[in-house]
């Protein structure tokens, strides 16, 4: 897939998506995801940045020089990425991408012009130009619209028209479209949530017959993950359940050798119910800290 998000939007939107209660599922934001989306998700940035997992890994998350540079540039233009409220996104898994970023100052023209000027000074080329309420991306990679002083909405080129219609109060959003029933299963009160149809090319092998998936993660105290995979029939859901339980039993020793406490594996619940395969993982803060330290050790040795 060709590049659809330039450095400016990447700094504001994609940081939020990769920085991994309520803010991530803003009703106003979800209404700006085009109907053609087959996958949607959100991140409650304010809630996430208050968790111990974020604070203890902040240095690692901002280690990339380019990301750090863009964060500092944004802050110098009155947009503090750590004060963003939420990011909601949608995609069709192909060329269609949309992201809605909300936070103080994110939709102020003066702040955005400041960022563009700083990037131009550093890189020699402005990442976007502003015409009215529209930000035209360099290289014709997409467009962003100033919705209001606290909201910026981005779309790749194929979805630009659909996004503009939604901003103008026209058209139909993904949450009112053909996949609404799947999307509405997502628990948008959690720090991170995602829901969508599974692309046919991914539904092969053990995942054959997999039609949709929904997941949410809460990091208030440790990590709590809930996920549901929906298959074409109940028999397949049960088959995958049995395979997963067998894999957990066999993999416990290996997990422990990698620094993952055995209690984490023992606490994973997997249960098939009709065509749904439900999974639940609850990791205490203490166990999460152990895993975190183990991962840091492995990454430090690379």
C-alpha positions in Angstrom: 0.0 0.0 0.0 1.4 3.4 -1.0 2.3 6.0 1.7 -1.0 7.6 2.7 0.0 9.6 5.8 2.7 12.2 5.5 5.1 13.0 8.3 2.9 15.7 9.8 -0.1 13.6 10.3 2.0 10.6 11.2 3.4 12.6 14.1 -0.1 13.6 15.4 -2.2 10.5 14.5 0.1 7.5 14.2 1.9 8.3 17.5 -1.4 7.9 19.2 -2.1 4.6 17.4 1.3 3.1 18.3 1.6 4.5 21.8 0.0 1.5 23.1 -11.9 4.5 29.4 -14.2 6.3 27.4 -12.3 8.9 25.4 -11.1 6.5 22.7 -14.7 5.8 21.8 -15.9 9.3 21.3 -19.3 9.2 19.5 -18.5 12.4 17.6 -15.3 10.8 16.3 -16.8 7.5 15.2 -19.4 9.4 13.2 -16.6 10.6 11.0 -15.4 7.2 9.9 -16.7 6.5 6.4 -19.2 3.7 5.7 -16.8 1.7 3.7 -14.6 0.8 6.7 -14.4 -2.9 7.5 -12.1 -2.4 10.5 -12.4 0.3 13.2 -10.6 1.1 16.5 -9.7 3.7 19.0 -7.2 4.7 21.7 -8.1 6.7 24.8 -4.9 8.8 24.9 -5.6 10.6 28.1 -6.5 7.4 29.9 -3.6 5.5 28.4 -1.0 8.1 29.4 -2.0 7.9 33.0 -1.3 4.1 33.2 1.8 2.7 34.8 2.5 0.8 31.6 2.9 4.0 29.6 4.8 6.0 32.2 7.3 3.1 32.7 7.8 2.8 29.0 7.7 6.4 27.9 11.4 6.6 27.2 11.2 3.6 24.9 8.1 4.8 23.1 9.8 8.2 22.3 13.2 6.8 21.6 12.9 7.1 17.8 14.7 10.4 16.9 12.2 11.4 14.2 9.2 10.7 16.4 10.8 12.7 19.3 11.6 15.5 16.9 8.1 15.8 15.7 6.7 15.6 19.2 8.9 18.5 20.2 7.9 20.5 17.1 4.2 19.9 17.9 4.7 21.0 21.5 6.5 24.2 20.3 3.3 24.9 18.3 1.0 24.6 21.3 0.0 21.0 20.6 1.2 18.7 23.3 0.8 15.1 22.1 0.6 13.9 25.7 -2.5 16.0 26.1 -4.4 14.5 23.2 -7.8 13.1 24.1 -8.4 10.3 21.7 -7.6 8.8 18.3 -10.3 6.9 16.4 -9.5 5.2 13.1 -11.0 3.1 10.3 -9.8 1.3 7.2 -11.0 -1.0 4.5 -7.7 -2.9 4.7 -6.7 -1.5 1.4 -6.4 2.1 0.3 -9.1 3.5 2.5 -7.9 5.0 5.8 -9.4 7.6 8.1 -8.3 8.9 11.5 -9.9 11.4 13.8 -7.6 13.0 16.4 -9.0 15.1 19.3 -7.2 17.3 21.8 -6.5 20.8 22.8 -5.3 23.0 19.9 -5.2 20.1 17.4 -7.6 21.9 15.1 -6.3 25.5 15.4 -5.0 26.7 12.1 -2.2 28.8 13.7 -0.8 25.7 15.4 -1.0 23.6 12.3 0.7 26.3 10.2 3.4 26.5 12.8 4.1 22.8 12.6 4.2 22.9 8.8 6.7 25.8 8.9 8.9 24.0 11.4 9.0 20.8 9.2 9.7 22.9 6.1 12.6 24.6 7.8 14.0 21.2 8.8 13.2 19.2 5.7 13.0 21.8 3.0 9.5 21.0 2.1 6.1 21.8 3.8 4.3 18.6 4.7 0.9 20.2 3.9 -0.7 23.4 2.8 -3.8 24.9 4.4 -6.7 26.1 2.3 -9.6 27.2 4.5 -10.4 24.2 6.6 -8.5 21.8 4.4 -5.0 20.5 4.8 -3.7 19.2 1.5 -0.9 16.7 2.0 2.4 16.9 0.1 2.6 14.3 -2.7 -1.2 14.1 -3.0 -1.2 11.5 -0.3 -4.5 12.4 1.3 -6.3 15.3 3.1 -7.1 16.4 6.6 -9.9 18.7 7.6 -10.2 21.0 10.6 -13.5 20.0 12.2 -13.1 22.4 15.1 -10.4 23.8 17.3 -10.1 20.4 19.1 -10.6 18.0 16.2 -8.6 17.1 13.1 -9.9 14.4 10.7 -7.6 12.7 8.1 -8.5 10.5 5.1 -6.4 8.9 2.5 -7.2 10.1 -1.1 -9.9 7.5 -1.8 -11.9 8.4 1.3 -11.4 12.2 1.1 -14.9 12.8 -0.4 -16.7 10.5 2.0 -15.0 12.2 5.0 -15.9 15.7 3.8 -19.5 14.6 3.4 -19.6 13.3 7.0 -18.1 16.5 8.3 -20.8 18.4 6.5 -23.5 16.2 8.1 -24.2 14.1 5.0 -23.5 10.5 4.0 -23.4 7.5 6.3 -20.7 6.6 8.9 -19.3 3.1 9.4 -21.3 2.8 12.6 -24.5 3.1 10.6 -23.3 1.0 7.7 -23.2 -2.7 6.8 -20.7 -3.6 9.5 -22.3 -1.7 12.3 -23.4 -4.8 14.2 -19.8 -5.9 14.4 -18.4 -2.5 15.4 -21.0 -2.0 18.1 -19.7 -5.1 19.9 -16.5 -3.3 20.7 -16.2 -2.0 24.3 -15.3 1.7 23.6 -15.0 2.4 27.3 -11.6 0.7 27.4 -8.1 2.2 26.7 -7.8 0.4 23.3 -10.5 -1.2 21.3 -10.8 -2.6 17.8 -13.4 -4.5 15.8 -13.9 -5.6 12.2 -14.3 -8.1 9.5 -11.4 -10.5 8.9 -10.0 -10.2 5.4 -10.5 -13.4 3.4 -6.8 -13.8 2.8 -6.2 -14.0 6.5 -8.9 -16.6 7.1 -6.9 -19.6 6.2 -5.2 -22.5 7.9 -6.2 -22.6 11.6 -8.2 -19.4 11.1 -10.2 -20.8 8.2 -13.8 -19.7 8.5 -13.0 -16.7 10.7 -15.4 -13.9 9.8 -15.0 -11.2 12.4 -13.1 -10.2 15.5 -13.6 -7.7 18.4 -11.1 -6.9 21.2 -10.6 -4.4 24.0 -7.7 -3.7 26.4 -7.9 -2.0 29.7 -4.6 -1.0 31.4 -6.0 0.6 34.6 -4.3 -2.1 36.8 -2.1 -4.5 35.0 -3.7 -5.7 31.7 -7.2 -7.0 31.0 -7.9 -8.1 27.5 -11.2 -9.4 26.2 -11.6 -10.7 22.6 -14.2 -12.5 20.6 -13.6 -14.2 17.2 -16.6 -15.2 15.2 -16.4 -18.1 12.9 -18.7 -19.4 10.1 -20.0 -22.2 12.2 -20.0 -23.4 15.8 -18.0 -26.6 15.0 -15.0 -24.5 13.8 -15.2 -22.3 16.9 -15.0 -25.4 19.1 -12.2 -26.9 17.1 -10.1 -23.7 17.5 -10.9 -23.6 21.2 -9.5 -27.1 21.7 -6.4 -26.3 19.6 -5.8 -23.1 21.6 -6.2 -24.9 25.0 -3.8 -27.6 23.9 -1.3 -25.0 22.8 -1.4 -23.2 26.1 -0.7 -26.4 28.0 2.3 -27.1 25.8 3.6 -23.6 25.8 3.5 -22.9 29.5 7.1 -24.0 30.0 8.4 -22.0 27.1 6.6 -18.9 28.3 8.2 -19.2 31.7 11.6 -19.5 30.1 11.0 -16.2 28.4 10.1 -14.5 31.7 6.3 -14.8 31.5 5.0 -16.0 34.8 3.1 -19.3 34.7 0.2 -17.7 36.5 -0.4 -15.6 33.4 -0.8 -18.6 31.2 -2.9 -20.3 33.7 -5.2 -17.3 33.9 -6.0 -17.2 30.2 -9.6 -18.3 29.6 -10.8 -19.6 26.2 -14.4 -20.7 25.6 -16.4 -21.4 22.5 -20.1 -20.4 22.5 -22.0 -21.1 19.4 -20.0 -19.5 16.5 -18.0 -17.2 18.9 -14.7 -18.0 20.5 -14.2 -15.8 23.5 -10.8 -15.2 25.1 -10.0 -13.4 28.3 -6.6 -12.5 29.7 -6.0 -10.8 33.0 -2.5 -9.9 34.1 -1.8 -8.3 37.4 0.4 -5.2 37.6 3.1 -7.3 39.4 3.2 -9.9 36.6 3.0 -7.2 33.9 6.1 -5.5 35.5 8.0 -8.8 35.3 7.1 -9.3 31.7 8.0 -5.7 30.9 11.4 -6.1 32.5 12.0 -9.3 30.7 11.1 -7.7 27.3 13.4 -4.8 28.1 16.2 -7.2 28.8 15.6 -9.0 25.5 15.4 -5.8 23.5 18.5 -4.4 25.1 20.4 -7.4 24.0 19.5 -7.0 20.3 
